[in-house]
Amino acid sequence: MIKQQFETPTGYKKWTYGFLAVGLAAFIAGVMFLALSKEEHDHTRFWAVLLQNSLFFLFTCNACMFFICANTLGHSAWQTTFRRVPEAISALVPVFSVITLVIFIAIIMGGQTHIYHWIDKKAVANDKILTWKSGFLNPTFFFVWTIITMFVWSYTGAKMRKLSREADDEQMATEQARKYIWVNTVWSGIFIVFFALTVGSTIPWLWLMSIDAHWYSTMYSWYTFGSTFVSGLALIALFIIFLKNHNYLEYTTAEHLQDVGKYIFAFSIFWTYLWFAQFMLIWYGNIPEETIYFKIRFQGPYESIFWINFCVNFIAPILILMTRGSKRNYAIMTFMAVALVLGHWLDFYQMVMPGTLGEHYSLGWFEWGTLALFIGITMHFTGKALSKSPLMPKYHPYIKESVMHHT
Amino acid sequence: MNIKKFVVGCFDDEAVLFPAVKKVRKAGYKIHDVYTPFPVHGLDAAMGLRETRLHTAGFIYGLSGTCTALGFISWVLTKDWVLNYGGKPHFALAAWIPIIFELTVLFSAVGMTLTFCYLCQIAPFVKRHHFHKRATDDLFVMVIECTSKTNVQETENFLKNAGALEVNTQLAETGWWLGRYDLDRKLFESKTETITA
């Protein structure tokens, strides 16, 4: 019998509540010992960690919708049997948008100048570079563009999910199916164009790069995108394997998993390529205002994190995921997916922390606790979204092609 | 010269070809190859071909490219002809990575192409026997190799029953040869190929 409707297993619930409990405990302790502490350094740590986690998970969940839309635009059918998985993960975009927005309001209205240096009006007035950038880096523009971005991501994502659920009801006639695909294509197009305007360019400059307010790099956004797309794909792979192990997703086979693995492999290299292109140009140009960004990361206190980042996010996937067999093996794929999510979380860590905490960073109870909190939130809402609708759009025009998918 | 006898069956439908391939294998005939106008998904599995090891060769070629580039550049720039480029260290690994990468790609691409040509025995000016001209157009051509124990008539009937539109027997060179097709008429003891438009 084919199990179409996902019911959250008790083990999953236990883990979710476990993560949430640990995370909440860490969060409450963080509020007491860090946010309400007398030391300014503790405030910065508190908000920087929340910023890092909320942005990482928001981008990652949104990357799952990018996966669906990019494949829809390419008229690829293979994703159809398991597309409810990325859909369910992308249902978290509104949730994380709200959390991120609250954190932004607290940081900017609360005047956390160690995180966003450009909100300090006095400093901007005495600083040639920041004055010059103030047309872009100012609270009004920040909030307007952030709210528009979050709204459009959530809205177009919800629209795509709604369209997908239309394929649950009844068999479509040829004309109707053609129209259905066309409507899907149009909405994916809207999402992708807006995605390029936000994740592909402005949003990472605004949210992350402005932490190092004096420094700039045009490749930064693509590099951030590469990082989050790999983690999004890793999440998709994790959930596929989880569902397969609980006898769901009958029609998703090793062929589909291998193609997800190929995506992970390819985009790990893509991430490294962008990271290296950014690094090498700056290294070669050797201009002090540019090299300052890498000085602290490459030769300073973040050196060990830098090398872990390099090994986990590049060396490991390129060597382990290269062969066909490893991409079809549940154990290896699970291991790599978990490693890559953590690796790119660490990548975000080294994006945020050097500009905020500098050499006084710590990777302690609060950092791991907050990670647990966000993992708990992700698991809770993804499980809820998965159980909302059947795990396969039964009457999707591409479903047959997807079932027969062969690599 | 390594001339063998082959029984050739032509099919015009994938849906007929697949069961036919399975039946032929089950009956114990040795399939020389199946020639198709386009790549057919799953045919390799149906024919029971083992997976290619070309990618392993590609990995080794790539690795040798990496080593060649890294070895050569580092020898030139740190031992043989040391230059100071803008105060950069002599062992300027970051600047070399693009070239190391390019050479990796070049070695693996060229190496894999040549290996592929060798494995398939194709090369410029080198000829191979065509079992049926329409195999490049609209026919699926299954070729069964005859051994000393094969009954040709029985094999032909078997293929016909399996749905072949056209069946014939050919003597052909299994390897490759240099030269032109029309000068190699003598190669085939009997001309059996008939082309129907």
Interface residues (C-beta under 8 A of the other chain):
Chain A: F276 F279 M280 W283 Y284 N286 M322 R324 H406
Chain B: H41 G42 E51 F59 G86 G87 K88 A94 A95 I97 P98
